[in-house]
Amino acid sequence: MSDTSPVDPMAEAFEAQRDRLRAVAHRMLGSHADAEDVVQEAWLRLSRQDAAAIGNLAGWLTTVVGRISLDVLRSRRTRPEAPYDDRLSELVVTLDDSPVPEDDTVLADSVGLALHVVLESLGPSERLAFVLHDLFAVPFDEIGHILGKSTAATKMLASRARRKARAMERPSGVGREQREVVQAFLAAARRGDFEELLRVLDPEVRLTVDTPSGVVVTLGATKVAAGARLSADAAALGRAVLVNGLPGIISWREDGTPLSVVAFTAVDGRITDITVVIDPAKLALMDLPDPA
């Protein structure tokens, strides 16, 4: 028997946009679950609209998804203890046995994933401007409308974000300079040199620690420097790795099970992001190398 149920033109038009909207939301939020929630909310808002009054459906939906995603990002900044869902499980860890990774395929994959780490270090407005314009070709005037800013101000936000992202796009960025910054941070942490820690940390550095009881986020160089001993202790017990193409450390327990993974993002000579995973359940989700 053929299906003779009527087709909802609005639902059909939305479904044609769903994959693109999900991609936008995922780049903005770094979480598949959050992206699905944003797209569903966009559909609910669309269903309450008069479709005939929407001249450019694709543009309207992009604006709605952008605004909802921006609200989620701003909420995360005010509630830093909120969990980041599947973001931490997307870390790709490989042993860093040489100054430059020999496997070009692994390098390309990890550097691509490193962009995700960079996006996490951007402010909400920077992230939206960069993602919508550079990754999805949304005009600056439309992005400015979402942000409530002028076109010129929106271009400045995207430019600032682009400078940070470029450090991850160049293979040379995963090299000597970033390693030296991380080593300087670890050495200062071991010595308890607070002034040196402040020198190598970005003023707005973010420390994310994934524990069995949840994700704890610390913002700002002063607070992160005060707790820097955790990273130094991990370095003393662990081995150098690349985490999403960036310098990191993995350490194991005596029985060979992973104890922690620490990842560093360094931009323009300063550390902007430190991610520490000590939750055994999250570590079990990662494809980690075996201990030496």
BAZAVO-740350 format. One record per atom (N, C-alpha, C, O): x, y, z; residue in three letters. Coordinates in steps of 0.1 Angstrom, whole numbers, plus 2048, in hexadecimal, padded with zeros to 3 digits. Last residue first. Example, Ala and Ser with C-alpha at 12.3 -4.5 7.8 and 13.67 -1.06 7.14 Angstrom:
2
8807EA847ser 8897F5847ser 88180084Fser 88680B850ser 8847C784Eala 87B7D384Eala 8847DF84Eala 88E7DF855ala 
//
This chain:
292
A2A813917ala A3680E911ala A3B802919ala A457FC916ala A0680D915pro A1281291Cpro A1F80C916pro A1E801911pro 9F48128F6asp 9F880A901asp A04810908asp A0C816901asp 9DF82E8ECpro 9EB8258EBpro 9EE81D8F7pro 9EA822902pro 9BB82E8EBleu 9C88338F1leu 9D38298EEleu 9D181D8EDleu 9A08398E1asp 9A982F8DCasp 9B78338DFasp 9BE8398D8asp 98883E8FBmet 9928438F2met 99B8378EDmet 99C82D8F4met 97883490Eleu 972837901leu 97C83A8F7leu 97983A8EBleu 987834925ala 98482791Fala 97E829911ala 97F820909ala 98684E92Dleu 993849928leu 99083B920leu 997839916leu 96C84F937lys 96F85692Blys 97C851925lys 97D850918lys 96F83E94Dala 96583B943ala 968842936ala 96783C92Bala 98384B95Dpro 98683E957pro 97C83A94Cpro 97F834942pro 98B86C95Basp 97F86395Casp 982856955asp 983856949asp 99E87D954ile 9A287395Eile 99686A962ile 99786196Aile 9AA89393Eval 9A088993Fval 9A587F949val 9AF878947val 9AF8B5939val 9B48AA941val 9A88A0942val 99D8A3947val 9B98CE923thr 9AE8C4926thr 9B48B892Dthr 9BE8B2928thr 9BE8F0920ile 9C48E3926ile 9B88DA929ile 9AF8DE930ile 9C590B90Casp 9BB901910asp 9C38F5915asp 9CC8F090Fasp 9D891D906thr 9CB922906thr 9C191890Cthr 9B691C910thr 9F992690Cile 9EF91B90Dile 9E192190File 9DF928918ile A0B9398F4arg A05938901arg 9FB92C900arg 9F592A8F6arg A1593D8DAgly A1E93C8E5gly A1893B8F3gly A1F93C8FDgly 9FE93D8C9asp A079498CAasp A0F9488D7asp A119538DEasp 9F09238DBval 9EE92C8D0val 9F69398D3val 9F593F8DEval 9EC9028E5ala 9F490E8E6ala 9F29168D9ala 9F49118CEala 9DB8EB8F7thr 9DA8F38EBthr 9E28FF8EEthr 9E09078F7thr 9E18CA904phe 9E48D9905phe 9E18DF8F7phe 9E58DA8EDphe 9D48AF918ala 9D68B590Bala 9D88C590Cala 9D18CB914ala 9D8892929val 9D98A092Aval 9DC8A691Cval 9E58A1916val 9CA876937val 9CE87C92Bval 9CD88B92Cval 9C3890930val 9D085C950ser 9CC86A94Cser 9D186D93Eser 9DB867939ser 9D2840952leu 9CF84895Eleu 9C985695Aleu 9C085B960leu 9CA821942pro 9CD82F941pro 9C983794Epro 9BE835953pro 9DA80394Fthr 9CE80A94Bthr 9D181994Bthr 9D981E953thr 9F07F7959gly 9F07FA94Bgly 9E3801946gly 9E280493Agly 9F47F5974asp 9EE7E996Dasp 9EC7EC95Easp 9E77E3958asp 9FD80E97Bglu A0680397Cglu A017F7974glu A097EF96Fglu 9EE825964arg 9EF81F971arg 9F9814970arg 9FD810965arg 9FC83E94Etrp 9F5832950trp 9F782E95Ftrp A00832966trp 9F785C93Bser 9FD855945ser 9F5849948ser 9E9849946ser 9FE872920ile 9F6867925ile 9FE860930ile A0A85E92File 9FE893914ile A0488A91Dile 9FA87F920ile 9EE882924ile A038A88F7gly 9FC8A3902gly A0489990Agly A0F896906gly A008BF8DCpro A098B98E6pro A008B48F2pro 9F78BB8F6pro 9E88B58C2leu 9EE8BF8CBleu 9F78B88D6leu 9F48AC8D9leu 9D98A38B3gly 9E48AA8ADgly 9EC8B48B5gly 9F58BB8B0gly 9C88998C7asn 9C38A18BCasn 9CD8A98B5asn 9CB8B58B1asn 9E58968D7val 9D68958DAval 9CF89F8D0val 9D18AB8D1val A028848D7leu 9FA88E8D0leu 9EC88C8D3leu 9E78818D1leu A1687F8F5val A0D87B8EBval A088878E3val A0A8928E7val A2F87590Cala A2A87F903ala A218798F8ala A2586E8F3ala A2586592Barg A2C86491Earg A2686E914arg A1A870914arg A2786894Fgly A21864942gly A2B865936gly A37865938gly A2F873967leu A2B865967leu A2885F959leu A27853957leu A3388D962ala A3E886968ala A3B877967ala A4586F966ala A1A895957ala A2689594Fala A3188D954ala A3888594Dala A0A89596Eala A0788B963ala A1388A95Aala A1687F955ala A168A997Dasp A1789C982asp A14891977asp A1A887976asp A0F8BF96Cala A1D8BC96Eala A1F8AD973ala A288A696Fala 9F38BF96Fser 9F98BC962ser A088B8963ser A0C8B095Cser 9F18C598Aleu 9EB8B9985leu 9F18B5978leu 9F58AA975leu 9FC8DE98Earg A048D3993arg 9FE8C698Darg A068BC98Barg 9EB8F3988ala 9F48EE97Eala 9FB8E1981ala A008DA979ala 9DA903997gly 9D88F4997gly 9E08ED98Dgly 9DD8E2989gly 9E291D992ala 9E19189A0ala 9E09099A1ala 9E49039ABala 9DE920977ala 9EC91F97Dala 9EC91998Bala 9F591298Eala 9C2923977val 9C8917971val 9D7915976val 9DB90A979val 9BF93C984lys 9B993098Alys 9C0923984lys 9C291998Blys 9CE94D972thr 9D194C980thr 9CC93F986thr 9D393898Ethr 9C2949958ala 9CF94595Bala 9D394396Aala 9DA93A96Dala 9A193C954gly 9AA947958gly 9B794295Cgly 9B8937962gly 98A923960leu 98D92D956leu 99793895Cleu 99593C967leu 984901962thr 98A90C968thr 98E91795Ethr 994913954thr 96B8E8964val 9728F295Bval 9778FE964val 97090396Cval 9648C7967val 9678D396Eval 96F8DC965val 97A8D8960val 94D8AD961val 9578B695Bval 9588C3963val 94E8CA966val 949891978gly 94589C96Fgly 9508A496Agly 95C8A296Egly 95387D988ser 94788498Dser 94288F984ser 938896987ser 96B87597Bpro 95F86C97Cpro 952872981pro 94886D97Epro 974892967thr 97588A972thr 96A880973thr 96088196Bthr 9858A6952asp 97989C952asp 97C89295Casp 98488995Basp 98C8C7952val 9908BA959val 9848B1959val 9798B595Fval 9988E1941thr 98D8D8942thr 9918CB947thr 99A8C4941thr 9A2902942leu 9A68F5946leu 9998EC948leu 9918F0950leu 9A991C92Carg 99E914932arg 9A4906936arg 9AA90092Darg 9B693E92Dval 9B892F92Cval 9AC928932val 9A792C93Dval 9B795992Bglu 9AA95392Bglu 9AB944929glu 9A193E924glu 9D395F92Apro 9CA964935pro 9BD95E936pro 9B795D941pro 9E6942923asp 9DE94D91Easp 9D5952929asp 9D094A932asp A0593B933leu 9F6938932leu 9EF94492Cleu 9F2950930leu A1E943936val A1C93992Bval A0D93692Aval A0992F920val A1D95494Carg A2395993Farg A1F950934arg A1D955929arg A13946961leu A0B95095Bleu A1095594Eleu A0895A945leu A2A935965leu A1D930961leu A1493A95Aleu A0E938950leu A3C94896Fglu A3E942962glu A3293B95Cglu A2F93C950glu A2F94E987glu A3195997Dglu A3395396Fglu A2E958965glu A31935995phe A2493B991phe A25945987phe A1D94697Ephe A4291A996asp A45928992asp A3892E98Casp A3592D980asp A4490099Egly A3B9099A6gly A3D9179A2gly A3B9209ABgly A528EE990arg A598F7999arg A508FF9A2arg A559059ACarg A3D8E2981arg A458DA98Barg A4D8E3995arg A4F8DF9A0arg A358F8973ala A2C8F297Cala A338E9986ala A308E9992ala A4B8FD962ala A4790796Cala A3D901977ala A3E905982ala A4A8E6953ala A568E995Bala A528F3966ala A568F1972ala A318E9946leu A338DE94Fleu A3F8E0959leu A3F8DD964leu A36901937phe A2B900941phe A2E8F594Bphe A2C8F7957phe A4B8F8927ala A4D903930ala A4390393Aala A46906946ala A3E8E4918gln A498E0921gln A4C8EB92Bgln A4F8E9937gln A2C8F490Aval A278EA913val A328E691Dval A2F8E5929val A3E9038FAval A3590A904val A3090090Eval A2F90391Aval A4A8EE8ECglu A528F68F5glu A498FE8FFglu A4D8FF90Bglu A358E58DCarg A3B8DC8E6arg A438E48F1arg A438E18FCarg A308FB8CCgln A268F78D6gln A2C8EE8E0gln A288EF8ECgln A498FC8BEglu A449088C6glu A3A9038D1glu A3B9078DCglu A4B8E38B1arg A558E78BBarg A4F8F28C4arg A508F18D0arg A2A8DA8A8gly A388D78A8gly A408DE8B4gly A3B8DE8BFgly A138DF898val A148D48A2val A228D08A3val A278C589Fval A188F2886gly A128F7892gly A138EC89Dgly A138EF8A9gly A1F8E586Fser A2A8EA877ser A258EF885ser A2D8F188Eser A068E0864pro A0D8D586Apro A188DA873pro A1B8D487Dpro 9ED8F886Aarg 9FA8F6865arg A018EA86Carg A028EA878arg 9D68FA879glu 9D58F586Bglu 9E28F2865glu 9E38EB85Bglu 9DA905891met 9D78F7891met 9D78F1883met 9D88E5881met 9DE92088Bala 9E9919892ala 9E790A892ala 9F0902893ala 9C5927882arg 9D0925878arg 9DC91E87Farg 9E3916878arg 9B592D898ala 9B3920891ala 9BF91D888ala 9C2911886ala 9BE9468A0lys 9C093B8A9lys 9BF92E8A1lys 9C79248A4lys 9B695588Aarg 9C595588Darg 9C7949897arg 9D2942895arg 99B95288Barg 9A294C880arg 9B194B883arg 9B894187Farg 9939628A0ala 9919538A1ala 99A94C897ala 99F942899ala 99897B895arg 99F9778A1arg 99E9688A3arg 9A89618A6arg 98697A87Fser 99597C87Dser 99D977889ser 9A7970887ser 96E97A88Cala 97296E884ala 98196F881ala 987964881ala 96E993898leu 96D9878A0leu 97297B899leu 97997289Eleu 96F9A4882met 97A9A488Bmet 97A997894met 985991897met 95799F876lys 96399B86Flys 96F99B878lys 977992877lys 9479AB88Athr 94699C888thr 952997880thr 95798C883thr 94D9C6887ala 9509BF893ala 9509B0892ala 9589A9898ala 9429CA86Dala 9509CB870ala 9559C487Cala 95F9BE87Dala 9279C5871thr 92E9BC868thr 93D9BD86Bthr 9449B386Bthr 91E9C8894ser 9209CE887ser 9289C387Eser 92E9BA884ser 9099B18A7lys 9159B98A5lys 9169BE897lys 90F9B988Elys 8F899D8AEgly 8F49AB8B2gly 9009B48B1gly 9019BD8B8gly 8FC9848A5leu 9049888B1leu 9009968B6leu 9039998C1leu 8EC98288File 8EA979899ile 8F097E8A6ile 8EB97C8B1ile 8F6997880his 8E8998884his 8E698E88Fhis 8DE992899his 90F98D87Agly 90E999883gly 90099B888gly 8FE99F893gly 90897A868ile 90E976875ile 90D98187File 90997F88Aile 90098A853glu 8F6981859glu 8FB97C867glu 8F397B870glu 91899784Dasp 90D99F851asp 902997858asp 8FB99B861asp 929982845phe 92B989851phe 91F991856phe 91D992862phe 919964837pro 91E972836pro 91F979843pro 91797684Dpro 92594483Bval 91A94D83Eval 91F95B83Eval 92A95E844val 93692E836ala 93593982Cala 92994282Fala 923947825ala 93E91B848phe 931919841phe 92D925838phe 922926833phe 957921852leu 95491284Fleu 947911847leu 945907840leu 95893C854asp 96393584Easp 96092784Aasp 965921840asp 93E94485Fhis 94494A853his 94E94184Chis 94D93E840his 938932874leu 92E93686Aleu 93493B85Dleu 930938852leu 950931883val 94A92587Dval 940928872val 941922867val 95694C889phe 95F944882phe 95893887Bphe 95A93586Fphe 93F955897ala 94495C88Bala 94D953883ala 94B953876ala 93F9428ACleu 9349428A3leu 938949896leu 93594588Bleu 9579478B9arg 95493A8B4arg 94993A8A9arg 94A93489Farg 9549618C2glu 95F95E8B9glu 95B9518B2glu 95D94F8A6glu 93E95E8D4ser 93D9668C8ser 9479638BDser 9449638B2ser 94A94B8E7pro 93E9488E0pro 93C9518D3pro 93994B8C8pro 96E9498E4gly 96294E8EAgly 95694B8E2gly 9589498D6gly 98192A8DFleu 97C9378DAleu 97093C8E3leu 9689338E8leu 9889118E6ser 98F91C8EDser 98A92A8E9ser 98E9348EFser 97A9008D5glu 9769018E3glu 97D90C8EBglu 9789108F5glu 9889048BEleu 97A90A8BFleu 97690B8CDleu 96F9148D1leu 99E8F48C3val 9A09038C2val 9929098C4val 9919148CBval 9938DB8C2val 9998DF8CFval 99A8EF8CFval 9978F58D9val 98C8DA8A8his 9828D98B2his 9878DE8BFhis 97F8E58C6his 9A58DA89Cleu 99C8E589Aleu 9918E68A4leu 98D8F08A9leu 9AE8C08A0ala 9B38CB8A9ala 9AB8D88A7ala 9AA8E08B1ala 9A48B188Cleu 99D8B1899leu 9A18BC8A2leu 99A8C08ABleu 9B88B8879gly 9AA8BB877gly 9A28BB884gly 9998C4886gly 9CE8AC886val 9CD8BB884val 9BF8C0881val 9BB8CA886val 9C7891884ser 9C8898891ser 9C78A7890ser 9C28AD899ser 9C688D868asp 9BA88B870asp 9BB89287Dasp 9B1898881asp 9E1893862ala 9D689B85Cala 9C9899864ala 9C28A3866ala 9EF880871leu 9F188E873leu 9E589686Eleu 9E089F874leu 9E6868866val 9E386B874val 9E587A876val 9DC88087Eval 9F186C84Cthr 9E386B84Ethr 9DF86E85Cthr 9D587585Ethr A0D86E850asp A0687A84Casp 9F787984Dasp 9F0883850asp A20862869asp A1485E861asp A0C86A85Dasp A05870866asp A3486E878glu A3786986Bglu A2C865863glu A2D864856glu A3388D88Apro A2D880887pro A3087B879pro A2F88386Fpro A5189A894val A4689C88Bval A4088E888val A47885885val A628918A9pro A5F89F8A8pro A538A289Fpro A4B8AB8A1pro A538728B6ser A5C8798AEser A588888ADser A4D88C8B0ser A3F8678C6asp A4C8618C7asp A578698BFasp A638668C0asp A2486A8D3asp A2C8748CDasp A3B8708CEasp A428758D7asp A088558CDleu A158578D4leu A1D8618CCleu A1D8618BFleu 9E78648CCthr 9F285C8C6thr 9FF85F8CDthr A0186A8D1thr 9C58688D0val 9D28688D7val 9DB85F8D0val 9D88538CDval 9AA87D8CCval 9B28738C5val 9C08738CAval 9C787E8C9val 98B8848DCleu 99A8868DCleu 9A087A8D5leu 99D86E8D8leu 9718808E0glu 9758818D2glu 9848848D1glu 9898868C6glu 96A8818FAser 96C8748F5ser 9718748E6ser 97586A8E1ser 96589C8FEleu 971896903leu 9748888FEleu 9808848FCleu 94B8A08F2arg 9578A78EDarg 9648A08F2arg 96D89E8E9arg 9338958FAasp 93D88C8F4asp 9498938EFasp 95188D8E8asp 92E8AA916asp 92989F90Easp 934896908asp 93D89190Fasp 9388BD927tyr 93A8BF919tyr 9368B3910tyr 93B8B2905tyr 9258C8944pro 92C8BE93Cpro 92D8C192Epro 9248C8928pro 92B8E6956ala 9228DE94Eala 92A8D4946ala 9358D8941ala 93B8F7964glu 93B8E9969glu 9328E0960glu 9328D4962glu 93791095Apro 943909955pro 9438FA95Apro 94B8F2955pro 920923952arg 91F91795Barg 92B90D957arg 928903950arg 928937941thr 92393B94Fthr 92192F958thr 920931964thr 92F92892Barg 939931931arg 93593593Farg 93D938948arg 91891B925arg 923913929arg 92D91C930arg 93491893Aarg 90993091Cser 905929928ser 91092192Eser 91292093Aser 916936904arg 91693F90Farg 91293991Carg 91793D927arg 90F91E8F6leu 91D9218F9leu 91E92B904leu 92692A90Dleu 8F39218F4val 8F99158FBval 9079188FFval 90B91590Aval 8F19398E5asp 8EB9388F3asp 8F192D8FBasp 8F492E907asp 8FC9308CDleu 90393A8D5leu 8FE93B8E3leu 90693D8EDleu 8E991D8C5ser 8F69198C9ser 8FE9238D1ser 9059208DAser 8D492F8C0ile 8D29258CAile 8E09208CFile 8E391E8DBile 8E093E8ABarg 8DC9458B8arg 8DA93B8C3arg 8DE93D8CEarg 8E492B897gly 8EF93289Dgly 8EC9398AAgly 8F49398B3gly 8CA922893val 8D4918898val 8E092089Eval 8E591C8A9val 8C093A888val 8BA934894val 8C492B89Aval 8C692B8A7val 8D093D871thr 8D094887Bthr 8CB942888thr 8D0945893thr 8CA926863thr 8D7928867thr 8D8933872thr 8E093187Cthr 8AE92C85Eleu 8B2920866leu 8C192286Bleu 8C391E877leu 8B194284Ctrp 8A9943859trp 8AD938863trp 8B093A86Etrp 8BF936837gly 8C594183Fgly 8BE94384Cgly 8C5945856gly 8AC92482Eala 8BA91F832ala 8C092A83Bala 8C6927845ala 896934828leu 89592A832leu 8A3926837leu 8A5925843leu 88F953821asn 89B94A81Easn 89C94082Aasn 8A1943834asn 87695D828gly 87A95E81Bgly 886954817gly 88694F80Cgly 85B95483Aile 86995283Aile 86E95282Cile 86C949824ile 840955839ala 84696183Cala 85596083Dala 85C96A83Fala 83893B834ala 837945829ala 83E95282Cala 841959823ala 83992F84Dala 84492C843ala 844936837ala 84E939832ala 83693C86Basp 82F93C85Easp 83993B853asp 840944850asp 842927885gln 84293387Dgln 839931871gln 83592686Dgln 844911894arg 83B91B899arg 83B928891arg 834931894arg 857902888ser 8498FD887ser 83F90788Dser 83390688Aser 86E91088Fleu 869911881leu 85B90D880leu 853913879leu 8719078A9arg 86F9158A6arg 869917898arg 861920896arg 8758EC8A5leu 86A8F08ADleu 8678FF8AAleu 85B9038A9leu 88D8ED896trp 8818E8890trp 8758EC897trp 86B8F0891trp 89F8F78AAala 89C8FF89Eala 8908FA897ala 888902891ala 89E8E18BBglu 8988EE8C0glu 8968F78B4glu 88C8FE8B4glu 8AC8CF8ABgln 89E8CC8AFgln 8978D98B4gln 88B8DB8B0gln 8C58DB8ABval 8BD8D989Eval 8AF8D68A1val 8A68DB89Aval 8CC8D98C6val 8CB8E68BFval 8C28E58B2val 8B98ED8B0val 8CD8BD8C9asp 8C48C58D1asp 8C18D38CBasp 8B68D88CAasp 8E38B78B8glu 8D58B28B6glu 8CA8BA8BDglu 8C08BC8B7glu 8F78C48C6ala 8F48C98B8ala 8E68C38B5ala 8DE8CB8AFala 8F88B68DEasp 8F48C48DEasp 8F08C98D0asp 8E68D18CFasp 90289E8D3ala 8F589E8DAala 8F08AC8DBala 8E48AF8D8ala 91B8A58C8his 91089F8C0his 9028A18C6his 8F98A48C0his 92D8C18CFser 9268B68D5ser 91B8B18CCser 9128B98C8ser 9388D98C7gly 9418CE8C9gly 93A8C28CFgly 9418B98D5gly 92A8F18C0leu 9298EC8CEleu 9338E08D1leu 9358DD8DDleu 9308F88A5met 92E9028B0met 9308FD8BEmet 9369038C6met 9308E0899arg 93C8E8898arg 93B8F38A3arg 9468F68A9arg 9158D989Dhis 9208D18A3his 92D8D88A3his 9348D78ADhis 9078ED88Fala 9058EC89Eala 9118E48A4ala 9158E78AFala 90F8E7875val 9118F487Bval 9118F388Aval 91A8F8890val 9058CC873ala 9138CF871ala 9178DC877ala 9218DE87Eala 8E98D1875arg 8F08C987Farg 8FF8CB87Farg 9068CC889arg 8E58E085Eleu 8E38E686Bleu 8EA8DE876leu 8EF8E487Fleu 8EB8CC84Barg 8F38D884Barg 8F18DF859arg 8FB8E385Earg 8D68B9850asp 8E48B5851asp 8EE8C2852asp 8F78C285Aasp 8BE8C984Carg 8C28C3859arg 8D18C085Aarg 8D78C4864arg 8B38D2835gln 8BD8DA83Bgln 8C48D4848gln 8CE8D984Dgln 8A08C082Fala 8AA8C3824ala 8B68CB82Aala 8C18CA825ala 88F8C3844glu 8988B7843glu 8A38B8839glu 8AE8B383Bglu 8828DB83Dphe 88B8DA849phe 8958CE848phe 8A18CF84Aphe 8738D3828ala 87D8DD826ala 8878DD831ala 8938DF82Fala 8628C1835glu 86B8BC82Aglu 8768C6828glu 8818C2826glu 8558D2846ala 85D8C784Cala 8678C2841ala 8728BF844ala 8478E2834met 8518E883Dmet 85A8DD843met 8668DF843met 8378CF826pro 8418D681Fpro 84C8DC828pro 8588DC825pro 82D8B082Fasp 82E8BE835asp 83A8C582Easp 8458C2830asp 81A89C81Bval 8288A081Fval 8278AE824val 8228B781Dval 800885825pro 80589281Fpro 813895824pro 81689282Fpro 80086381Eser 80086D828ser 80687A822ser 80F87981Aser 80084C80Ethr 7F9858808thr 7F8863812thr 7F186D810thr 815833805asp 81383D810asp 80D84A80Aasp 813850802asp 8068167F7ser 80E8227F6ser 80B82B802ser 80082B807ser 8087F4800met 800800800met 80980C800met 81280D808met 
//
